[in-house]
Amino acid sequence: MNRYVIIIFVLILGFSLDACKHTKQKSPVVQESSVSEDSVKYIYEGILPAADAAGIRYTLTISAPRNSGDGTFVLQQAYLGTGEKDTIFTTTGRRYTHRGDANDINATVWQLKSDNGNEIFNFLYENDSTLILLNENFEKSDSELNYSLRLVK
């Protein structure tokens, strides 16, 4: 009977050591925090024209690894003047950087693709503080209306 107790003890000890080994491998959380320390976050805002509202307040938050053209985004669109309370839509997804637009092969365009794949937004990176909304052909609007977002943070 002691023999069975020893075998069970050895098995339990083996499982415990194996569980400890797996627990130690879950330490990449430390690595994730070091990646986030080396990332940048930009927030752009602006009120753009709308056909069926007083305007659309865009709040665009970009998060990306430092020195990378790709990253993630959160875009909040608040439709202003549509009733009692502004209607707000939030879109999340990936940001990709493209070279060239319809008029300039050296232009930088940030393309935002929603997580669900249903929405794509193209913004011309005009300078360090301004993004301009482009259409699906990477063209600026012919309108005199303001389609720009300004860096706020």
Contact map, one row per residue, 1 for C-alpha under 8 A:
111110000000000000000000000000000000000000000000000000000000000000000000000000000000000000000000000000000000000000000000000000000000000000000000000000000
111111000000000000000000000000000000000000000000000000000000000000000000000000000000000000000000000000000000000000000000000000000000000000000000000000000
111111100000000000000000000000000000000000000000000000000000000000000000000000000000000000000000000000000000000000000000000000000000000000000000000000000
111111110000000000000000000000000000000000000000000000000000000000000000000000000000000000000000000000000000000000000000000000000000000000000000000000000
111111111000000000000000000000000000000000000000000000000000000000000000000000000000000000000000000000000000000000000000000000000000000000000000000000000
011111111100000000000000000000000000000000000000000000000000000000000000000000000000000000000000000000000000000000000000000000000000000000000000000000000
001111111110000000000000000000000000000000000000000000000000000000000000000000000000000000000000000000000000000000000000000000000000000000000000000000000
000111111111000000000000000000000000000000000000000000000000000000000000000000000000000000000000000000000000000000000000000000000000000000000000000000000
000011111111100000000000000000000000000000000000000000000000000000000000000000000000000000000000000000000000000000000000000000000000000000000000000000000
000001111111110000000000000000000000000000000000000000000000000000000000000000000000000000000000000000000000000000000000000000000000000000000000000000000
000000111111111000000000000000000000000000000000000000000000000000000000000000000000000000000000000000000000000000000000000000000000000000000000000000000
000000011111111100000000000000000000000000000000000000000000000000000000000000000000000000000000000000000000000000000000000000000000000000000000000000000
000000001111111110000000000000000000000000000000000000000000000000000000000000000000000000000000000000000000000000000000000000000000000000000000000000000
000000000111111111000000000000000000000000000000000000000000000000000000000000000000000000000000000000000000000000000000000000000000000000000000000000000
000000000011111111100000000000000000000000000000000000000000000000000000000000000000000000000000000000000000000000000000000000000000000000000000000000000
000000000001111111110000000000000000000000000000000000000000000000000000000000000000000000000000000000000000000000000000000000000000000000000000000000000
000000000000111111111000000000000000000000000000000000000000000000000000000000000000000000000000000000000000000000000000000000000000000000000000000000000
000000000000011111111100000000000000000000000000000000000000000000000000000000000000000000000000000000000000000000000000000000000000000000000000000000000
000000000000001111111110000000000000000000000000000000000000000000000000000000000000000000000000000000000000000000000000000000000000000000000000000000000
000000000000000111111111000000000000000000000000000000000000000000000000000000000000000000000000000000000000000000000000000000000000000000000000000000000
000000000000000011111111100000000000000000000000000000000000000000000000000000000000000000000000000000000000000000000000000000000000000000000000000000000
000000000000000001111111110000000000000000000000000000000000000000000000000000000000000000000000000000000000000000000000000000000000000000000000000000000
000000000000000000111111111000000000000000000000000000000000000000000000000000000000000000000000000000000000000000000000000000000000000000000000000000000
000000000000000000011111111000000000000000000000000000000000000000000000000000000000000000000000000000000000000000000000000000000000000000000000000000000
000000000000000000001111111100000000000000000000000000000000000000000000000000000000000000000000000000000000000000000000000000000000000000000000000000000
000000000000000000000111111110000000000000000000000000000000000000000000000000000000000000000000000000000000000000000000000000000000000000000000000000000
000000000000000000000011111111100000000000000000000000000000000000000000000000000000000000000000000000000000000000000000000000000000000000000000000000000
000000000000000000000000111111110000000000000000000000000000000000000000000000000000000000000000000000000000000000000000000000000000000000000000000000000
000000000000000000000000011111111000000000000000000000000000000000000000000000000000000000000000000000000000000000000000000000000000000000000000000000000
000000000000000000000000001111111100000000000000000000000000000000000000000000000000000000000000000000000000000000000000000000000000000000000000000000000
000000000000000000000000001111111110000000000000000000000000000000000000000000000000000000000000000000000000000000000000000000000000000000000000000000000
000000000000000000000000000111111111000000000000000000000000000000000000000000000000000000000000000000000000000000000000000000000000000000000000000000000
000000000000000000000000000011111111100000000000000000000000000000000000000000000000000000000000000000000000000000000000000000000000000000000000000000000
000000000000000000000000000001111111110000000000000000000000000000000000000000000000000000000000000000000000000000000000000000000000000000000000000000000
000000000000000000000000000000111111111000000000000000000000000010000000000000000000000000000000000000000000000000000000000000000000000000000000000000000
000000000000000000000000000000011111111000000000000000000000000010000000000000000000000000000000000000000000000000000000000000000000000000000000000000000
000000000000000000000000000000001111111000000000000000000000000000000000000000000000000000000000000000000000000000000000000000000000000000000000000000000
000000000000000000000000000000000111111100000000000000000000000011000000000000000000000000000000000000000000000000000000000000000000000000000000000000000
000000000000000000000000000000000011111110000000000000000000001111000000000000000000000000000000000000000000000000000000000000000000000000000000000000000
000000000000000000000000000000000000011111000000000000000000001111000000000000000000000000000000000000000000000000000000000000000000000000000000000000000
000000000000000000000000000000000000001111100000000000000000111100000000000000000000000000000000000000000000000000000000000000000000000000000000000000001
000000000000000000000000000000000000000111110000000000000001111000000000000000000000000000000000000000000000000000000000000000000000000000000000000000111
000000000000000000000000000000000000000011111000000000000011110000000000000000000000000000000000000000000000000000000000000000000000000000000000000000111
000000000000000000000000000000000000000001111100000000000111100000000000000000000000000000000000000000000000000000000000000000000010000000000000000011111
000000000000000000000000000000000000000000111110000000001111000000000000000000000000000000000000000000000000000000000000000000000000000000000000000011110
000000000000000000000000000000000000000000011111000000001110000000000000000000000000000000000000000000000000000000000000000000000000000000000000000111000
000000000000000000000000000000000000000000001111100000111100000000000000000000000000000000000000000000000000000000000000000000000000000000000000001010000
000000000000000000000000000000000000000000000111110000111100000000000000000000000000000000000000000000000000000000000000000000000000000000000000111100000
000000000000000000000000000000000000000000000011111001110000000000000000000000000000000000000000000000000000000000000000000000000000000000000000111000000
000000000000000000000000000000000000000000000001111111110000000000000000000000000000000000000000000000000000000000000000000000000000000000000000000000000
000000000000000000000000000000000000000000000000111110000000000000000000000000000000000000000000000000000000000000000000000000000000000000000000000000000
000000000000000000000000000000000000000000000000011111000000000000000000000000000100000000000000000000000000000000000000000000000000000000000000000000000
000000000000000000000000000000000000000000000000011111110000000000000000000000111100000000000000000000000000000000000000000000000000000000000000000000000
000000000000000000000000000000000000000000000000110111110000000000000000000000111100000000000000000000000000000000000000000000000000000000000000000000000
000000000000000000000000000000000000000000000011110011111000000000000000000000111000000000000000000000000000000000000000000000000000000000000000000000000
000000000000000000000000000000000000000000000011110011111100000000000000000011110000000000000000000000000000000000000000000000000000000000000000000000000
000000000000000000000000000000000000000000001111000000111110000000000000000111110000000000000000000000000000000000000000000000000000000000000000000000000
000000000000000000000000000000000000000000011111000000011111000000000000001111000000000000000000000000000000000000000000000000000000000000000000000010000
000000000000000000000000000000000000000000111100000000001111100000000000001110000000000000000000000000000000000000000000000000000000000000000000000000000
000000000000000000000000000000000000000001111000000000000111110000000000111100000000000000000000000000000000000000000000000000000000000000000000000000000
000000000000000000000000000000000000000011110000000000000011111000000000111000000000000000000000000000000000000000000000000000000000000000000000000000000
000000000000000000000000000000000000000011100000000000000001111100000011110000000000000000000010000000000000000000000000000000000000000000000000000000000
000000000000000000000000000000000000001111000000000000000000111110000011100000000000000000000000000000000000000000000000000000000000000000000000000000000
000000000000000000000000000000000000001110000000000000000000011111011111000000000000000000000000000000000000000000000000000000000000000000000000000000000
000000000000000000000000000000000011011100000000000000000000001111110110000000000000000000000000000000000000000000000000000000000000000000000000000000000
000000000000000000000000000000000000011100000000000000000000000111110000000000000000000000000000000000000000000000000000000000000000000000000000000000000
000000000000000000000000000000000000000000000000000000000000000011111000000000000000000000000000000000000000000000000000000000000000000000000000000000000
000000000000000000000000000000000000000000000000000000000000000111111110000000000000000000000000000000000000000000000000000000000000000000000000000000000
000000000000000000000000000000000000000000000000000000000000000100111110000000000000000000000011100000000000000000000000000000000000000000000000000000000
000000000000000000000000000000000000000000000000000000000000000110011111000000000000000000000111100000000000000000000000000000000000000000000000000000000
000000000000000000000000000000000000000000000000000000000000011110011111100000000000000000000111000000000000000000000000000000000000000000000000000000000
000000000000000000000000000000000000000000000000000000000000011100000111110000000000000000011110000000000000000000000000000000000000000000000000000000000
000000000000000000000000000000000000000000000000000000000001111000000011111000000000000000011110000000000000000100000000000000000000000000000000000000000
000000000000000000000000000000000000000000000000000000000001110000000001111100000000000001111000000000000000000000000000000000000000000000000000000000000
000000000000000000000000000000000000000000000000000000000111100000000000111110000000000001110000000000000000000000000000000000000000000000000000000000000
000000000000000000000000000000000000000000000000000000001111000000000000011111000000000111100000000000000000000000000000000000000000000000000000000000000
000000000000000000000000000000000000000000000000000000011110000000000000001111100000000111000000000000000000000000000000000000000000000000000000000000000
000000000000000000000000000000000000000000000000000000011100000000000000000111110000011110000000000000000000000000000000000000000000000000000000000000000
000000000000000000000000000000000000000000000000000011111000000000000000000011111100011100000000000000000000000000000000000000000000000000000000000000000
000000000000000000000000000000000000000000000000000011111000000000000000000001111100011000000000000000000000000000000000000000000000000000000000000000000
000000000000000000000000000000000000000000000000000011100000000000000000000000111111110000000000000000000000000000000000000000000000000000000000000000000
000000000000000000000000000000000000000000000000000111000000000000000000000000111111111000000000000000000000000000000000000000000000000000000000000000000
000000000000000000000000000000000000000000000000000000000000000000000000000000001111110000000000000000000000000000000000000000000000000000000000000000000
000000000000000000000000000000000000000000000000000000000000000000000000000000001111110000000000000000000000000000000000000000000000000000000000000000000
000000000000000000000000000000000000000000000000000000000000000000000000000000001111111000000000000000000000000000000000000000000000000000000000000000000
000000000000000000000000000000000000000000000000000000000000000000000000000001111111111100000000000000000000000000000000000000000000000000000000000000000
000000000000000000000000000000000000000000000000000000000000000000000000000001110100111110000000000000000000000000000000000000000000000000000000000000000
000000000000000000000000000000000000000000000000000000000000000000000000000111100000011111000000000000000000000000000000000000000000000000000000000000000
000000000000000000000000000000000000000000000000000000000000000000000000000111000000001111100000000000000000000000000000000000000000000000000000000000000
000000000000000000000000000000000000000000000000000000000000000000000000011110000000000111110000000000000000000000000000000000000000000000000000000000000
000000000000000000000000000000000000000000000000000000000000000000000000011100000000000011111000000000000000000001100000000000000000000000000000000000000
000000000000000000000000000000000000000000000000000000000000000000000001111000000000000001111100000000000000000001100000000000000000000000000000000000000
000000000000000000000000000000000000000000000000000000000000000000000001110000000000000000111110000000000000000111110000000000000000000000000000000000000
000000000000000000000000000000000000000000000000000000000000000000000111100000000000000000011111000000000000000111100000000000000000000000000000000000000
000000000000000000000000000000000000000000000000000000000000010000001111100000000000000000001111100000000000011110000000000000000000000000000000000000000
000000000000000000000000000000000000000000000000000000000000000000001110000000000000000000000111110000000000011110000000000000000000000000000000000000000
000000000000000000000000000000000000000000000000000000000000000000001100000000000000000000000011111000000001111000000000000000000000000000000000000000000
000000000000000000000000000000000000000000000000000000000000000000000000000000000000000000000001111100000001111000000000000000000000000000000000000000000
000000000000000000000000000000000000000000000000000000000000000000000000000000000000000000000000111110001111100000000000000000000000000000000000000000000
000000000000000000000000000000000000000000000000000000000000000000000000000000000000000000000000011111111111100000000000000000000000000000000000000000000
000000000000000000000000000000000000000000000000000000000000000000000000000000000000000000000000001111111111100000000000000100000000000011100000000000000
000000000000000000000000000000000000000000000000000000000000000000000000000000000000000000000000000111111000000000000000000000000000000011100000000000000
000000000000000000000000000000000000000000000000000000000000000000000000000000000000000000000000000111111000000000000000000000000000000000100000000000000
000000000000000000000000000000000000000000000000000000000000000000000000000000000000000000000000000111111110000000000000000000000000000000000000000000000
000000000000000000000000000000000000000000000000000000000000000000000000000000000000000000000000001111111110000000000000000000000000000000000000000000000
000000000000000000000000000000000000000000000000000000000000000000000000000000000000000000000000001110011111000000000000000000000000000000000000000000000
000000000000000000000000000000000000000000000000000000000000000000000000000000000000000000000000001110011111100000000000000111000000000000000000000000000
000000000000000000000000000000000000000000000000000000000000000000000000000000000000000000000000111110000111110000000000000111000000000000000000000000000
000000000000000000000000000000000000000000000000000000000000000000000000000000000000000000000000111110000011111000000000011110000000000001000000000000000
000000000000000000000000000000000000000000000000000000000000000000000000000000000000000000000011110000000001111100000000011110000000000000000000000000000
000000000000000000000000000000000000000000000000000000000000000000000000000000000000000000000011110000000000111110000001111000000000000000000000000000000
000000000000000000000000000000000000000000000000000000000000000000000000100000000000000000001111000000000000011111000001110000000000000000000000000000000
000000000000000000000000000000000000000000000000000000000000000000000000000000000000000000001111000000000000001111101111100000000000000000000000000000000
000000000000000000000000000000000000000000000000000000000000000000000000000000000000000000111100000000000000000111111111000000000000000000000000000000000
000000000000000000000000000000000000000000000000000000000000000000000000000000000000000000111100000000000000000011111100000000000000000000000000000000000
000000000000000000000000000000000000000000000000000000000000000000000000000000000000000000001000000000000000000001111110000000000000000000000000000000000
000000000000000000000000000000000000000000000000000000000000000000000000000000000000000000000000000000000000000011111111000000000000000000000000000000000
000000000000000000000000000000000000000000000000000000000000000000000000000000000000000000000000000000000000000011111111000000000000000000000000000000000
000000000000000000000000000000000000000000000000000000000000000000000000000000000000000000000000000000000000000011011111100000000000000000000000000000000
000000000000000000000000000000000000000000000000000000000000000000000000000000000000000000000000000000000000001111001111110000000000000100000000000000000
000000000000000000000000000000000000000000000000000000000000000000000000000000000000000000000000000000000000001110000011111000000000111100000000000000000
000000000000000000000000000000000000000000000000000000000000000000000000000000000000000000000000000000000000111100000001111100000000111101000000000000000
000000000000000000000000000000000000000000000000000000000000000000000000000000000000000000000000000000000000111000000000111110000011110000000000000000000
000000000000000000000000000000000000000000000000000000000000000000000000000000000000000000000000000010000011110000000000011111000011110000000000000000000
000000000000000000000000000000000000000000000000000000000000000000000000000000000000000000000000000000000011110000000000001111110111000000000000000000000
000000000000000000000000000000000000000000000000000000000000000000000000000000000000000000000000000000000011000000000000000111111111000000000000000000000
000000000000000000000000000000000000000000000000000000000000000000000000000000000000000000000000000000000000000000000000000011111110000000000000000000000
000000000000000000000000000000000000000000000000000000000000000000000000000000000000000000000000000000000000000000000000000011111100000000000000000000100
000000000000000000000000000000000000000000000000000000000000000000000000000000000000000000000000000000000000000000000000000001111110000000000000000001100
000000000000000000000000000000000000000000000000000000000000000000000000000000000000000000000000000000000000000000000000000011111111000000000000000111100
000000000000000000000000000000000000000000010000000000000000000000000000000000000000000000000000000000000000000000000000001111101111100000000000000111000
000000000000000000000000000000000000000000000000000000000000000000000000000000000000000000000000000000000000000000000000001111000111110000010000001110000
000000000000000000000000000000000000000000000000000000000000000000000000000000000000000000000000000000000000000000000000111100000011111000010000001110000
000000000000000000000000000000000000000000000000000000000000000000000000000000000000000000000000000000000000000000000000111100000001111111111000000000000
000000000000000000000000000000000000000000000000000000000000000000000000000000000000000000000000000000000000000000000000110000000000111111111000000000000
000000000000000000000000000000000000000000000000000000000000000000000000000000000000000000000000000000000000000000000001110000000000011111100000000000000
000000000000000000000000000000000000000000000000000000000000000000000000000000000000000000000000000011000000000000000000000000000000011111100000000000000
000000000000000000000000000000000000000000000000000000000000000000000000000000000000000000000000000011000000100000000000010000000000011111110000000000000
000000000000000000000000000000000000000000000000000000000000000000000000000000000000000000000000000011100000000000000000000000000000011111111000000000000
000000000000000000000000000000000000000000000000000000000000000000000000000000000000000000000000000000000000000000000000000000000001111001111100000000000
000000000000000000000000000000000000000000000000000000000000000000000000000000000000000000000000000000000000000000000000000000000000011000111111001000000
000000000000000000000000000000000000000000000000000000000000000000000000000000000000000000000000000000000000000000000000000000000000000000011111000000000
000000000000000000000000000000000000000000000000000000000000000000000000000000000000000000000000000000000000000000000000000000000000000000001111100000000
000000000000000000000000000000000000000000000000000000000000000000000000000000000000000000000000000000000000000000000000000000000000000000001111110000000
000000000000000000000000000000000000000000000001100000000000000000000000000000000000000000000000000000000000000000000000000000000000000000000011111000000
000000000000000000000000000000000000000000000001100000000000000000000000000000000000000000000000000000000000000000000000000000000000000000000001111100000
000000000000000000000000000000000000000000000011100000000000000000000000000000000000000000000000000000000000000000000000000000000001100000001000111110000
000000000000000000000000000000000000000000000101000000000000000000000000000000000000000000000000000000000000000000000000000000000111100000000000011111000
000000000000000000000000000000000000000000011110000000000100000000000000000000000000000000000000000000000000000000000000000000000111100000000000001111100
000000000000000000000000000000000000000000011100000000000000000000000000000000000000000000000000000000000000000000000000000000001110000000000000000111110
000000000000000000000000000000000000000001111000000000000000000000000000000000000000000000000000000000000000000000000000000000011100000000000000000011111
000000000000000000000000000000000000000001111000000000000000000000000000000000000000000000000000000000000000000000000000000000000000000000000000000001111
000000000000000000000000000000000000000011110000000000000000000000000000000000000000000000000000000000000000000000000000000000000000000000000000000000111
